[in-house]
Amino acid sequence: MKPTPIAPDYTSFLTEVKGRIQTARLQAGRAVNRELVMLYWDIGRGIVEKQKNVGVVQQSVCKSGSA
C-alpha cells in the first residue's frame, strides 16, 4: 500500500496547531497561578484579621481580669 501524499501546507498547519496548544497551556498555567496567588493572599488576609481580633479579645480579657 502506498503512503498517502501529504498536502504542501499540512506541515505548516501542524506547526500552527502545536503553537496554539502550547500558547493555551501557558495561558492556562498563568491563570491557575494567578488564582492560587489570589487564594493564598486572601487566606493570609483572613489569618491577619483573625489574629487582630484575637489580640483585641485577649487585651480585653487581660484588662478585665486585672481590674
VENUR-V415438 format. One record per residue. RES is the residue in one small letter. OMEGA is omega in radians with two decimals (none if undefined). Layout:
RES,OMEGA + RES,OMEGA
This chain:
m,-3.13 + k,3.06 + p,3.11 + t,3.13 + p,-3.13 + i,3.10 + a,-3.09 + p,-3.09 + d,-3.09 + y,-3.14 + t,3.13 + s,3.07 + f,3.12 + l,3.11 + t,3.12 + e,3.13 + v,3.12 + k,3.12 + g,3.11 + r,3.11 + i,-3.14 + q,3.11 + t,3.13 + a,3.11 + r,3.13 + l,3.12 + q,3.11 + a,3.12 + g,3.11 + r,-3.14 + a,3.11 + v,3.14 + n,3.13 + r,3.14 + e,3.11 + l,3.11 + v,3.12 + m,3.10 + l,-3.12 + y,3.11 + w,-3.13 + d,3.09 + i,3.12 + g,3.11 + r,3.11 + g,3.12 + i,3.14 + v,3.12 + e,3.12 + k,3.13 + q,3.11 + k,-3.13 + n,3.11 + v,3.10 + g,3.12 + v,3.13 + v,-3.14 + q,3.12 + q,-3.14 + s,-3.13 + v,-3.13 + c,-3.13 + k,-3.13 + s,3.13 + g,-3.10 + s,-3.08 + a,none
